[in-house]
Every structure is written in structure tokens, then in C-alpha cells.
């Protein structure tokens, strides 16, 4: 089955295009010789310590014979005679394995340890060290995660090579071999070093030595770097490569200077990731939140609030905000109304208290990974008046937990009776769209067409419309295929899949050559299954190129169960039952609890081999996910036939 699966995947995908050869990475130690001040500020930062080798200088946990037990699993931590760090894990079904700690992730408020479960495969262990309370704790104490569960620490969702390493390393390449199901990953430097943001340094060293910069395939600036922070937008995009929830289109770190939307598909405001009003719900790493903010729209960038080398705020407490939000204003942002924001007349709380901190109301913090508080970067005005429709939390009752959102809305209305911040909000529309996209189709279409709204909001409205039984928006919103925002163009292409085939081809064909890669890929997806044999001339070449880019992006993520669901969908569109079955099979091999894949395998077995074959597949599925409601319902359907 494995060889058959690999053959089908390679047939569907082909091989990724060859990569450009950039200047070589030289390492942060080389940079320190000339850039001592920047290096001193970076050393010891969360970036520098994002991924380190284990040593007495980097490991802060107690490995001196300590242990931690949870839900039938026991982990014992010890120091080896050779100075190594070891974790002995006894799983709840009784198996015991000892692992040498391969490397260390992070420093505070928690530190995580990476274990090599087979050569080249690194997994992030779920028992971590609390650097503040000085204790071991489990990241998922309320979940039952036995071995074999897709969410167990040895499973695909805790794989470091695929899920984490790119943002914790410099010059990283995953290098997954789907035929062997193994990794040969490598990086220029573990940790987020100088070249992770500025680009490979070899050409810069040549420039510093007075040599001519030539012979490199990347587009370099005057001093030999592939990245310049000359504009606020370019800096935001560079930070966003890691500080965002996204889908990578390659198996390696993009070279700094590569526009964000050439390398990633940004996650939209989808349920489970964001609340309907755009507040962060899951770990979304701030970029998608920041894009919603008025600050982003007015030209504020990461460097206005954060020192890029220390990764710390540029001032303490409210002082970071009052650099702009003050009675004198800031000439860099002339549209900002000067006022005394750091006063009880504005925040109506006792000065000097936590409640009077700007972030308490405008950057609500939520805890992730057990003890890591992270702030929402949409910089929103508190809107408890939306809670009844959006079911989203609000800043007020996050603190005043004994009160209701209605109470909070009344207090704010009393404080700000003339406020213009209580009008219509996109959150109401998205909330209704999540509940019933067909009934909300008109409002979703209006929101998608509203150019005053953030692009990520408009794109989310388009995505929700894909599930609406409403043909009118498909035609009305075809003009958004020419929108300036690539997020909107890509989402508009997704909606056009619902258009009649001939109209869809005519609308989509021009975007096969779009300057932004995710848009070209979205156009290729929209063309899949179109009633055409061959397009004329340049259009056919553009289609083949866009299809190749889509195939290459999928080939770079063959270690993700989600990718195999996409491959299965492609195969079904192309009426390849064997390809779809192989892809669904690989998805459940990686994640045995993936019920959506199991359901399709049962249905395919019923269609091709009959009811008895379908029942055999269903029995297999129920052994992996015995309480899944979808599988149980499918079993009742088969029993009734």
C-alpha cells in the first residue's frame, strides 16, 4: 500500500521546481564582530533562545531525578553520566522508552524539550517546565491522548520538523521523504539568528571587504542582503512569516525579503481560530489580528512598539502607547486625535492599577500552552454590546467575571454617550454567516464588497459564502477578482468555483498569471474539473504553470494529514477512486481519529466493492475512533440498508 500510495502521489504532483541558489549563511557569531551592540541586545532574547542545544546554560528544568505523572503516563527526568539530559516515558498502556533530549525550545514562561523518536524525526514532548513556578506540567491536562492518537505527543500534530522548526531556526529546510516517511531536516543555525531576518550574510561580507557583489541569484540590496527594512510594510511582512497562523507553500524558510503572500496562505477568521468579531481564540500569532486594526491601516508597524533585537517593548507599561496616544500627538501619525488617554477621564479606573493599563481594555490577553499569556493585536475598542450576537468574549467581563456583557455595555454607554464606536460591526455579519450562510448571504456579500473593511475580514465573508445556497453573490462579487488585496482575490476565486463552468473559466483564466502565488494557486484550484480539453496558447501555459505551483506546494506538505485530504479531493474531482482511497488511507494512517477521512473511505468502499466491504472499513474506523458520532451514524445507515 505504501509504494502504491507514493506512486499515486508522485503521479498527481510531479516534482517541485528547483530552488534558487542564494548567498551562503555565515552564522550569528560572524555578525557579532562588526555588530556588537545589536548582538548584545539579541543575545539572551526569546529569538536567540527559540531553539538551543541542551546544556547547563540553556536547560532550566530540574532533571535531577524528578518525575511527573498524568493520566496513566509517567515521565522521569535524569542527567546522564556524559552530561546529557534524558526522559524516560512510561505510556498509559505500559510501554517504557527512554529518550535523550535532542534540543530545547524556548525559555519563558515555559520551556519545552524535543525528543528524537526515530532518526531525524523530532517530537515536542507534552510535559514542559514552568519557568515561573519551577515545576513540570502537562500542556493538555484535560485531554485523553493515548499512544496512537493523532494528538499524542508522538503524532503528526506535535512533529517539530513540520509544525514548529521553521520559525525557531535560521535557514531551515524540512526535507521530508514521503516514500520513506522520514526527515532529513537541516538548518543553517538553530534559533532565530541575525540571518533569519536580514538574509544570508555571505554577500554582505563581500561588500564589507570592498568586493563587488555579483554571481548571486537572489535580488540583493546595495550592501548584499536579500532583505531591507526600508519600509514599515516590509518589516511587518518579515515579522509575519513566523508571527502568523498560516499554511506554508514551501518546505523551507523563504529568504528574507520574499513578500509574505508569495510564501504563505494566511488563515482567515475561521471558527476555532478567531471569534466571529475577529478576536483571537486559538494561537494565531498576531498578524491576522493586526491586519484588522486601525493602527495597521494608519501605517503603524512592529518596530513602533517592539525592539527587533531584544524582542521587548520599547517602553514600559502604558508608556509604549502614550508615545503616540497623548495630548501632543505624534507627527508620524497626524490623523490620531491628541488627548490624554492615560487618565481616569479616559479609562475610568484607578490610575496605576492593572485595570488602568491600556492593554487590559484594548489588547485582551489569553493564555495558551498552559501559562503563556498573549495579547490580541487587533487593538480593538471593547464592544460588550456585540456579545449577544457574536458569542465573543469582551474585555470588561474578562476582568469583571461576576458581571454580564449587558452590564458592561451599559457602563461604557454611560461613560461615552456620544461615542461613534457602537455602530454596525463586521462581527455581527460573520456570526450570522457562521450560523446560516444562506440566510446571511446578502449581508456577507455587502461585507465582502466593502472596501473600508480589512482585507482579512472581506476574504472571510467570501469564504463563508462558499457554503451558501445563494447564486446571486457569485455573479455580483466576480468584480472582486480584480481587488487590490491578494487575500480578497484568492477568496473570490474560491467563491467562483460555484459559478457555471463556462462562466467560471472565463472569470478565472486571467488570474492564472496573477503576480501573487496563492492567487495563482487558487485560480488553478478553481480550474480543476473545468469542461475544457486545452486552452489556447499562453492561457494553457499559465494554467500548467499554476497547476505546477499548486502541486509543488502540496508536495512540500505530504507529512500533513490535511494535505492528503486535499489530494483526495483532487483525485475525486479527477474521478480517480484509487488515488482518493490511497490519500484518505494515508490521512488515517497519520491521524487514526480523522473521522472525515474514514467516512469517505467507507463510502468509497460501498460504491466500489459493496456493503460488506464498507462494513469492514467501518469496523476498522470504529476501532480507532469508537465514539465518533459521524462514524456511529454511518454505522446505523449501513445497518438500515
ROKERO-633751 format. One line per 5 residues: for each residue x, y, z of C-alpha. Coordinates in pm, 1 decimal, decimal comma, m for minus. Each point is the difference from the previous one (the first is absolute). Layout:
// ROKERO-633751
X:Y:Z  ...;
***
This chain:
// ROKERO-633751
0,0:0,0:0,0  283,5:241,8:81,1  166,5:m40,0:m342,2  m334,6:30,3:m172,3  m79,4:315,6:196,0;
336,3:157,9:m81,7  m37,8:m83,9:m368,5  m343,0:163,4:m12,1  119,2:310,1:184,3  300,4:43,7:m227,4;
m220,4:m46,2:m304,1  m241,0:265,9:124,5  263,9:244,5:109,6  314,4:m35,4:m204,2  316,1:144,7:154,1;
41,1:348,3:152,5  191,0:255,7:m201,3  368,9:41,7:78,9  85,5:269,8:252,7  217,1:304,2:m59,2;
352,0:m1,9:137,7  40,3:288,4:245,8  304,0:140,1:176,0  120,2:m232,4:275,6  m96,8:38,6:364,2;
294,4:102,0:218,1  m145,7:m24,3:353,8  m79,7:255,4:268,6  346,1:m30,3:153,2  144,4:143,8:m319,7;
m236,8:297,3:17,3  104,8:76,6:358,2  346,0:116,0:m104,6  m136,0:319,5:m155,5  m344,7:28,4:157,5;
84,8:m36,7:368,0  m279,0:219,0:136,7  m274,4:m172,4:m197,7  144,9:m340,4:91,8  3,8:88,0:368,8;
m365,3:100,0:m12,6  m93,6:m313,4:m192,4  196,0:m243,0:220,3  m226,7:m144,3:265,9  m315,6:115,8:m180,6;
m291,8:m229,9:m69,3  112,0:m5,9:m361,7  352,4:m109,7:85,3  m135,0:m265,0:238,4  m282,6:m118,7:m223,2;
188,1:m326,2:m63,3  323,8:m101,6:169,2  214,5:m302,6:65,8  m36,1:m143,5:351,5  263,5:116,8:245,4;
20,2:135,9:356,2  m26,2:349,3:m153,2  m322,3:m70,4:m190,9  m194,3:m263,3:198,0  m184,6:159,5:292,0;
m207,7:m303,4:108,9  80,6:m235,8:285,0  136,5:m320,2:m155,9  144,1:m126,5:327,9  m216,4:m309,7:38,1;
m334,1:179,7:m13,3  m319,1:m151,1:m139,5  m346,3:100,6:m113,6  m311,8:m218,5:m29,4  m317,2:73,4:m191,9;
m294,1:m215,6:m113,4  190,5:m327,0:27,6  318,5:137,8:m161,5  317,6:56,5:200,1  305,0:198,1:m110,8;
328,8:m26,2:190,9  276,4:253,5:m56,6  366,8:m67,8:67,3  351,3:117,7:m78,5  230,3:m240,8:m178,8;
360,9:m72,4:94,6  105,0:160,4:m328,9  m181,5:324,1:86,9  m301,6:m80,0:m216,5  m362,2:47,4:100,6;
m237,1:m297,5:m11,3  m374,9:m56,0:21,9  m139,8:m345,3:75,8  m364,0:m19,8:m105,9  m237,3:m271,7:118,0;
m316,2:27,4:m204,1  m344,4:m80,1:138,2  m7,5:m336,4:m182,3  321,5:m103,9:178,1  280,8:46,0:m252,0;
314,7:173,4:124,9  255,9:179,8:m217,9  289,0:223,1:96,1  90,6:292,0:m226,2  298,3:225,6:m0,6;
m105,5:365,2:m17,5  93,6:111,1:m348,4  m52,8:373,9:46,6  m184,0:268,6:190,7  m280,9:236,3:m107,9;
m49,3:335,2:165,5  88,8:140,1:337,9  m301,4:162,8:171,5  m268,1:m20,3:125,7  48,0:m364,5:m95,2;
271,9:m212,1:m151,3  m68,4:m301,3:m220,0  226,0:m293,9:m86,0  35,0:m169,1:m336,4  43,2:m376,4:m17,6;
121,9:m196,9:m300,3  m242,6:m288,8:m36,2  174,3:m138,4:m309,6  300,1:122,5:m196,9  m68,8:355,4:m112,9;
m354,6:20,2:139,9  m35,1:247,5:286,3  m311,4:13,7:216,0  m87,3:265,9:257,3  m65,9:m168,6:334,0;
m324,0:101,7:173,4  149,5:18,5:349,9  172,1:338,4:28,7  173,3:213,2:261,2  m169,1:303,1:155,1;
280,1:254,3:31,6  m200,4:213,7:243,6  m144,7:m263,5:233,3  305,4:m228,2:m43,1  m199,0:m315,4:m59,0;
m88,9:m251,8:m267,7  m347,4:17,9:m152,6  m193,3:m156,5:m288,2  m105,0:221,2:m289,8  m331,8:m181,4:m50,8;
m113,3:m117,8:344,9  m366,1:m36,7:m97,9  54,3:m216,6:m307,3  22,9:m377,9:m19,2  290,4:m55,4:m239,9;
119,1:m362,5:m3,4  268,1:m125,0:m239,9  m149,6:m36,3:m345,6  m213,7:310,2:34,6  85,1:260,8:m263,4;
37,6:257,6:277,3  232,9:m213,7:212,1  341,5:160,2:38,9  146,4:m246,9:m252,4  m268,8:80,0:m257,9;
4,5:223,7:m309,7  m133,3:309,4:172,1  288,6:6,5:249,5  268,9:m56,1:m262,2  269,2:265,2:34,0;
142,4:m37,6:m351,2  m331,1:86,6:m165,7  m191,0:213,4:247,3  251,6:210,2:188,8  360,5:m7,4:m114,0;
m18,1:254,0:m282,8  m84,6:282,5:240,9  255,1:m108,3:260,3  292,9:m24,9:m241,6  201,5:192,1:m256,4;
20,4:m127,7:m356,9  m215,6:m306,6:68,1  m102,3:m276,4:m239,2  m237,6:m278,8:106,0  112,7:m252,0:m264,6;
m270,7:m263,7:49,0  21,7:m318,2:m208,0  m356,6:m127,8:m61,3  123,0:m334,9:m133,4  192,5:m75,4:320,4;
m221,7:214,3:223,2  311,7:144,0:155,2  170,4:335,0:53,0  347,7:120,2:m86,2  m60,4:355,9:118,5;
277,7:253,8:31,6  48,6:363,1:89,0  275,9:255,0:m30,2  m35,4:84,7:369,8  m237,4:m109,1:273,1;
m172,2:293,0:163,0  m117,1:318,0:m170,1  335,0:151,4:m93,8  98,7:316,1:m183,7  m42,1:m157,6:m342,5;
m353,1:m121,6:75,4  m113,5:360,4:m43,2  277,1:166,2:m202,1  75,5:m283,2:m240,5  311,2:m207,9:m74,6;
313,6:198,9:77,9  262,4:m120,1:m246,8  m56,1:281,8:m250,1  m8,3:256,0:279,8  343,4:m118,1:115,7;
124,1:46,6:m356,1  m139,8:354,4:1,1  162,3:72,9:335,8  333,2:m116,8:m142,6  m38,1:239,5:m292,5;
m70,9:m272,2:m254,2  m253,7:19,2:m278,8  m328,5:m175,8:71,9  m68,9:m224,6:m294,8  m77,1:m356,3:m95,2;
m298,3:m44,8:231,1  m342,7:m94,5:m124,7  m196,8:189,3:266,0  m90,3:365,5:m38,0  238,2:162,6:249,7;
10,4:355,6:127,7  301,2:229,8:m15,0  168,8:m155,1:304,0  m59,8:m362,5:m98,9  m315,6:m95,6:185,8;
m315,5:m155,1:m138,1  m206,9:196,3:247,2  m32,1:370,5:71,7  m210,1:150,6:277,3  m28,3:323,4:m192,6;
m379,2:7,9:27,8  m243,4:m75,0:279,5  m186,4:m241,5:m225,2  307,5:m206,6:m78,2  82,4:m31,0:369,2;
m353,8:m108,8:85,8  11,6:m266,9:m267,2  335,8:m125,6:120,6  m126,4:m32,0:357,2  m321,4:m159,7:m125,8;
185,4:m293,2:m157,2  7,7:m150,6:349,1  m249,0:209,4:194,1  m304,2:m123,0:m190,1  m226,9:m299,5:m30,1;
58,2:m112,6:m355,5  57,2:m277,7:m249,5  350,6:m9,8:m145,7  36,4:m46,5:m374,6  357,7:m137,9:19,8;
187,9:m240,1:224,0  264,6:258,7:89,4  32,9:344,5:149,5  m56,2:266,1:m265,9  299,4:224,5:m48,5;
m51,4:325,2:189,8  m134,2:257,1:m238,6  m249,0:m238,8:m154,4  m347,2:160,5:21,4  m216,8:m180,1:253,3;
m273,0:m91,8:m245,6  248,7:m170,4:m231,4  82,5:m256,3:268,1  m310,0:m51,1:212,7  m375,9:m30,5:m1,0;
m116,4:205,3:297,4  m275,8:m159,8:208,9  m325,0:193,2:m13,9  m232,9:78,6:293,0  m127,1:m355,6:19,3;
m187,1:m163,4:289,8  238,8:m148,3:252,0  275,3:245,7:m91,7  m185,1:327,5:51,1  m325,5:103,9:158,8;
m254,4:137,8:m242,5  92,9:359,0:86,5  365,1:m66,1:m88,2  140,2:m45,6:350,1  263,8:m270,8:21,5;
m127,0:m331,0:135,5  273,8:m251,5:m77,8  370,6:71,9:m45,1  4,1:224,5:m306,5  333,5:175,1:69,7;
m130,7:358,6:m46,0  34,4:85,6:m374,1  m358,8:m89,6:m87,3  m112,6:205,2:298,7  222,4:295,6:m84,3;
m137,2:15,7:m355,2  m342,1:79,1:149,5  127,0:299,8:195,5  m28,2:370,7:m71,0  366,0:24,2:97,9;
104,0:m223,1:m288,9  m223,3:197,0:m235,2  167,9:325,3:111,3  354,6:m126,7:m55,9  107,7:m116,2:346,5;
252,7:m282,2:m16,9  156,0:m257,5:230,1  307,2:215,4:60,0  m209,1:285,4:137,2  m71,3:m206,0:311,5;
262,9:m278,6:4,6  378,9:8,6:m5,8  80,6:m252,5:m272,9  325,9:m114,6:163,0  m113,2:m46,8:359,5;
m356,3:m91,4:m105,7  m114,6:210,4:296,4  m229,7:302,3:5,1  170,1:333,1:m59,8  m143,3:139,9:326,3;
m157,5:m123,9:320,5  m372,6:m28,9:62,7  m221,8:273,2:m138,9  305,1:195,9:m111,0  21,6:m207,7:m315,9;
m349,3:121,0:m94,9  33,1:361,1:114,2  290,2:49,5:m236,4  m279,6:68,4:m249,4  m323,5:12,3:201,0;
63,7:321,0:195,6  m113,2:364,7:8,9  271,5:100,9:m248,8  m54,3:m283,0:m245,9  269,8:m136,4:m228,0;
92,4:172,6:m327,7  63,7:m339,9:m159,9  m371,7:m77,4:36,8  m181,1:332,0:m52,4  m350,8:m150,5:m16,5;
21,8:m105,4:365,8  m206,3:227,9:222,6  219,8:153,0:275,1  m144,4:m67,6:346,7  97,8:m112,2:347,1;
m74,6:m369,5:m35,2  198,6:m106,3:307,9  m244,7:154,6:243,3  m303,9:m103,2:200,3  m207,1:228,9:m223,4;
68,3:m245,1:m280,5  27,2:m342,6:161,7  m219,5:57,8:310,3  219,1:m218,8:221,0  237,3:76,2:283,5;
331,0:128,5:m141,8  293,6:m233,2:46,3  m210,9:m314,4:18,7  m9,1:m289,3:m244,2  m348,1:111,8:m105,3;
144,2:335,7:m108,8  253,2:m157,0:m234,7  m78,4:64,6:m365,8  45,1:m366,5:m89,8  m262,5:m112,1:253,5;
m274,8:154,3:m210,8  151,5:16,9:m347,9  225,0:m310,3:m14,0  m178,4:m269,6:196,4  238,5:m277,8:97,6;
m84,1:m368,6:m13,4  206,5:m289,6:124,5  141,6:m263,2:m234,8  224,9:m299,1:66,0  m105,4:m6,6:362,9;
158,8:319,2:130,1  94,4:221,8:m294,8  m207,7:319,6:m5,9  m16,5:159,5:m344,9  m162,8:325,6:m100,2;
m250,6:45,4:m282,5  157,1:241,6:m250,4  m319,7:128,2:m162,2  6,6:292,9:246,3  m376,3:0,2:16,0;
m239,1:226,6:186,0  m187,5:m213,8:256,1  m339,0:m98,8:m142,9  m196,1:m193,2:262,2  m314,8:109,9:m187,8;
92,0:m253,2:m271,1  19,7:m299,9:232,5  m364,9:m101,6:m29,3  33,9:m48,3:m378,2  362,9:m104,0:m38,3;
42,0:m213,0:315,2  347,2:152,8:22,4  160,6:98,5:330,3  59,5:362,8:87,6  270,8:184,0:188,9;
m230,4:115,2:278,7  m138,1:m334,0:116,1  338,2:m162,9:m51,3  92,0:188,6:318,5  m346,0:51,4:153,0;
m89,7:m365,7:m13,3  m290,6:45,8:239,9  m173,2:235,4:m245,8  m170,1:m39,5:m336,9  78,9:142,6:m341,3;
m326,1:197,6:23,3  120,1:166,1:320,5  330,3:87,4:m165,6  m174,5:145,2:m305,2  m210,4:224,8:223,5;
308,2:128,0:185,2  183,6:82,7:m321,9  m308,0:175,8:m139,4  m15,7:211,2:314,6  370,3:87,9:m22,2;
m8,3:74,7:m372,7  m355,6:112,3:m86,0  108,0:160,3:m328,6  234,0:m276,1:m114,1  12,3:m92,6:m368,5;
135,2:m347,2:87,4  m336,7:m166,3:61,1  m119,7:m23,2:m358,1  m19,0:m304,4:m228,4  291,1:m241,8:26,0;
116,7:m271,5:m236,8  m19,0:m244,6:290,1  m379,6:m4,2:m17,9  7,7:m92,6:m368,3  265,8:m268,2:41,1;
m183,7:m147,4:298,4  m320,9:m31,7:m202,7  199,6:m134,2:m293,5  151,6:m272,2:215,0  m343,8:m101,1:123,3;
m185,8:14,1:m333,0  199,5:119,3:m301,3  m299,9:m24,8:m230,7  m217,7:225,7:214,2  290,9:241,3:48,5;
112,7:m6,6:m363,8  m109,4:355,3:m78,5  176,0:148,4:301,3  310,3:m210,9:m63,3  10,2:124,4:m359,2;
m32,5:360,3:118,8  284,6:m54,6:244,8  222,3:m161,1:m262,3  m57,8:296,3:m233,3  65,4:263,7:269,8;
346,9:135,9:m73,9  9,1:186,5:332,1  25,8:m333,1:182,1  329,8:m187,5:54,0  88,4:m244,2:m276,5;
7,4:m297,5:237,0  m358,9:79,1:102,9  m122,1:30,6:m358,7  178,2:m322,3:m96,8  m164,3:m179,7:292,7;
m342,7:115,3:m118,0  77,8:m144,5:m344,6  110,7:m328,3:155,6  m327,3:m27,8:193,4  m193,8:66,0:m318,9;
147,8:m318,2:m149,4  m238,9:m190,3:228,7  m305,5:210,7:m87,5  m274,4:m124,4:m226,1  m22,6:338,4:m169,0;
110,3:48,5:m362,9  m37,4:378,8:m10,0  321,9:86,1:190,9  203,1:m221,6:m235,4  m79,1:231,3:m289,7;
m12,6:323,1:197,9  340,5:m50,4:159,6  184,6:m109,4:m311,9  144,0:354,9:m10,1  199,6:m83,9:313,5;
222,3:m217,0:m216,0  169,9:331,5:m81,9  24,9:124,5:359,1  327,9:153,3:114,7  28,1:m235,3:300,7;
131,8:m348,2:m88,2  m194,1:m149,9:291,9  m321,6:125,6:m156,5  94,2:m113,9:m351,6  83,6:m351,2:120,3;
m323,3:m25,6:200,2  m200,7:134,5:m292,9  141,8:m283,1:m210,9  m123,3:m250,8:255,8  m351,0:140,9:m36,7;
16,1:m21,1:m380,0  26,7:m378,9:21,2  m378,6:19,9:47,1  m46,4:182,8:m331,9  m124,8:m182,8:m311,4;
301,7:m173,5:m160,7  24,8:215,7:m311,4  m32,8:325,9:193,4  245,9:m122,4:260,7  267,4:m67,1:m261,0;
m42,0:342,4:m156,6  22,7:175,3:336,9  287,2:m203,0:140,5  230,4:m34,8:m296,4  152,4:345,8:34,8;
116,4:m67,0:357,2  211,8:m299,5:m95,4  275,2:255,6:m61,0  m66,7:212,1:309,0  318,1:147,7:154,3;
m75,9:m167,0:336,6  55,4:m374,0:32,0  m294,1:m92,3:228,7  m232,6:174,8:m244,9  142,2:m199,0:m290,5;
m41,5:m319,7:202,9  m359,4:94,1:85,8  m62,1:56,9:m371,0  142,8:m343,6:m80,8  m229,8:m157,0:259,0;
m296,4:182,0:m149,8  89,2:m138,0:m342,6  18,9:m360,6:118,8  m272,5:m202,5:m163,1  m89,2:273,8:m249,3;
m164,1:m118,1:m325,5  303,8:76,6:m213,3  246,6:m218,7:m183,4  261,6:260,5:m73,9  18,1:377,8:17,0;
151,1:211,7:m273,1  369,3:93,7:5,6  110,1:208,6:295,5  m309,9:m89,0:202,4  92,4:m369,0:m10,5;
356,6:79,3:103,9  m128,9:210,6:290,7  m231,6:m280,0:108,6  277,8:m257,7:m7,1  232,3:230,7:193,6;
m262,8:74,7:265,3  m85,5:m369,9:30,3  369,2:m77,0:45,6  24,1:257,5:278,5  m301,7:m151,6:171,6;
142,6:m348,4:m35,4  336,5:111,1:135,4  m161,5:165,6:302,1  m190,5:m321,6:77,1  315,8:m206,5:m48,1;
170,4:211,4:266,3  m265,0:m99,6:257,5  m36,3:m375,2:m49,6  69,4:m52,8:370,8  m327,7:178,7:86,2;
m323,3:m204,1:22,2  m179,8:310,9:m124,6  196,2:m12,4:m325,5  m117,4:m351,9:m73,2  m359,0:111,9:39,1;
70,7:262,3:m266,7  161,0:m263,7:m221,5  m302,1:m222,1:47,5  m227,6:284,4:m104,3  212,4:58,8:m310,1;
m14,2:m368,8:m85,6  m377,3:m11,3:37,6  m35,0:304,0:m224,9  211,1:m181,3:m257,2  m208,5:m316,6:61,2;
294,0:m199,9:127,3  m149,4:m228,8:264,1  334,0:m174,9:52,7  177,3:332,3:57,7  m267,7:120,6:239,1;
3,4:m326,8:195,6  379,4:7,2:30,2  m1,4:361,7:119,8  m276,4:m58,2:256,1  189,7:m307,5:119,1;
315,4:201,3:55,8  m199,4:262,2:190,9  m136,4:m259,2:246,6  338,3:m168,6:27,7  139,7:331,6:125,4;
m308,5:90,0:204,3  m210,3:m308,0:83,2  m276,4:216,7:148,7  m53,1:194,1:m323,5  m366,8:m90,9:m33,3;
m64,3:208,1:m313,1  255,4:m214,4:m186,6  m140,3:m322,6:143,7  m352,4:93,8:m107,3  117,0:53,9:m355,7;
188,2:m331,5:3,5  m316,7:m177,4:109,3  m203,8:169,3:m271,5  259,7:m75,8:m267,2  11,8:m364,6:109,0;
m379,3:m17,8:m19,6  m1,1:151,9:m348,5  273,1:m220,3:m142,3  m11,5:m327,7:193,2  m341,0:m13,9:165,7;
m155,0:10,9:344,2  211,1:m274,8:155,3  324,8:175,9:m93,0  m140,6:323,8:139,4  m80,9:m169,1:332,1;
355,7:m133,0:22,4  140,5:349,2:m46,6  m249,2:136,7:253,3  109,5:m260,3:257,1  357,2:109,4:m58,0;
m100,3:363,8:45,9  m193,0:m67,0:321,6  296,8:m182,6:148,4  193,8:325,7:m35,2  m282,3:239,2:94,5;
m269,0:m206,5:177,9  m203,0:295,7:126,5  5,6:219,8:m307,4  m361,2:110,5:m68,2  46,3:18,8:m377,5;
127,8:m357,1:m18,1  m273,8:m125,8:231,6  m263,8:165,4:m217,8  157,1:m153,5:m310,3  m16,5:m338,3:170,1;
m372,7:46,4:60,2  m46,6:91,3:m367,1  182,9:m312,9:m114,6  m198,7:m216,7:239,6  m325,3:140,0:m140,4;
94,6:m80,3:m362,3;
***
